Amino acid sequence: MRVQEGTRYSLLVSLTVALGGFLMGFDASVISGVVGFIESEFRLSEIQLGWAVASLTLTATLAMMTCGPLADRYGRRRVLRIAALLFAVSAVASALAPNFASLVLARMLGGLGVGVALIVAPMYIAEISPAERRGRLVALNQLNIVIGISAAFFSNYLILNLGRTDAAWVETLGLQAFNWRWMLGVEALPALVYFVGLLFVPESPRWLKMQGRSAEALTVMRRVCGAGRARQILAEVDVAAEPAASGAGGRNRLRELFGASLRRVLVIGVVVAVLQQITGINAVFFYAPVIFEQSGIGTDAAFMQAVFVGLVNLAFTLVALALIDRLGRRPLLAVGTAGVAVCMLLLAWAFGSATYTLTEASVAVLPDDIDRTALMPLAGTRFDSDVAFKAAVTDAIGAKAVADNQSVLIAAAIRANSGLILAGILGFVASFAVSLGPVMWVLFSELFPNRIRGLAISFVGLINSAVSFLVQLLFPWELGTIGSSGTFLLYGLFAIAGLVLILRLVPETRGRTLEELESLLVGSRPGAASAR
């Protein structure tokens, strides 16, 4: 078999499996265009709004606890098919949700699919990829997540603007009256495509070998790297599996995960898992229009700038894809995390230097549903923070009026460098996309031994998702309590701490087979050091 044929085959299979990443990105980020509408329609508090966003991540966290072991027991492909169905059902149920509770439950159902896609898709791709192309192929899942995020931003913007046209078909479909429902419902189509695509991919050859199905494993692996290399790799899988051969039970595997031999790789996994989320990436992705509205540019421009976020994310993920097997994982992580820190500190300064002043002229042109007379006493008063401004306006006209018109009120009062804020957000997204976004999942697929990979990735993925849940849940509260500047400053400080830990802990893993990495990193400090 020619090498080029194996490359095409592994690429095609990896692209198909990575569609789970597209659905994950779409499902997670589509809520960014919905939050303003559901906040008004369902009269949500700040914590309820955070819950509407973060509920998906809560069940994703729960799914991560079980999907790795389930994939070890029943196979990677079967578990991914279940995830595809969960995405489809969740999309339809979210679009039809009659109330806040129903919407949350539907989103939580989709979260189960998100948890599976985050864990099992990169695991599968790593197990079917040749060592010299593993970084790029595993990063395809992150690329698809990014494409899904971009597609969600663009889809939201398109539906919002189509709903304002006079076309008969727009009125028939209810794109204006039910815009946020359409935003959530369109995901059902790619979910069904994913389910069908998974019918045509093979099971992971390493999983098949671990199950004693050697002939099937050899058939699949031969299509990836040729007969001779396939036999060598599968023989290495046998050798790596020997320590667990006499005790493959769940309790023994859990004891091994927290044992001394895996301590180093587990600490690295936990550090990277926490860092990826605690620097605020999902606050930006899931609340992008809200953040841009805080700079005073208005709702339409905020949705458009959210599209820019998606495009930058996509462009720099492609950069990461090109560099990850050339420069390696560790340099990308270090440079990207430094960029995250700089951009978050820039955002903290930009929002911190903003001022808020309503004038009689700006009050006079506010919408009719705002009690302009009640706001007149505030005219001419300068506020040096968004928290103080919102508190004063809420006291004057009430929380409901502020929630329904927050974008208009901020735009009428703020004096800030909106271009600098846009640059800070886009720089942050670019820095994340070239580093923490794709590199984390590549590292997760490489650090842990074959025999325990499912359980180990589930554990570190659980931690990653739990931190993401807290970031999403608390972000609206943080904006209301410590303000935009304080929130971004906090994220910047976390990034600085993370950079120090990356430089001290993270090894280089490129260019080695999974079995070679196990012998270098697990249970041997001298060998681990040589992997740098």
Secondary structure, 3 states (H helix, E strand, C coil): CCHHHHHHHHHHHHHHHCHHHHHHHHHHHHHHHCHHHHHHHCCCCHHHHHHHHHHHHHHHHHHHHHHHHHHHHHCHHHHHHHHHHHHHHHHHHHHCCCCHHHHHHHHHHHHHHHHHHHHHHHHHHHHHCCHHHHHHHHHHHHHHHHHHHHHHHHHHHHHHHHCCCCCHHHHHHCCCCCHHHHHHHCCHHHHHHHHHHHCCCCCCHHHHHHCCCHHHHHHHHHHHHCHHHHHHHHHHHHHHHHHHCCCCCHHHHHHHHCCHHHHHHHHHHHHHHHHHHHCCHHHHHHCHHHHHHCCCCCHHHHHHHHHHHHHHHHHHHHHHHHHCCCCCHHHHHHHHHHHHHHHHHHHHHHHHCCEEECCHHHHHCCCCCCCHHHHHHHCCCEECCHHHHHHHHHHHHCHHHHHHHHHHHHHHHEECCHHHHHHHHHHHHHHHHCCHHHHHHHHHHHHCCHHHHHHHHHHHHHHHHHHHHHHHHHHHHHHHHCHHHHHHHHHHHHHHHHHHHHHHHCCCCCCCCHHHHHHHHCCCHHHHHHCC
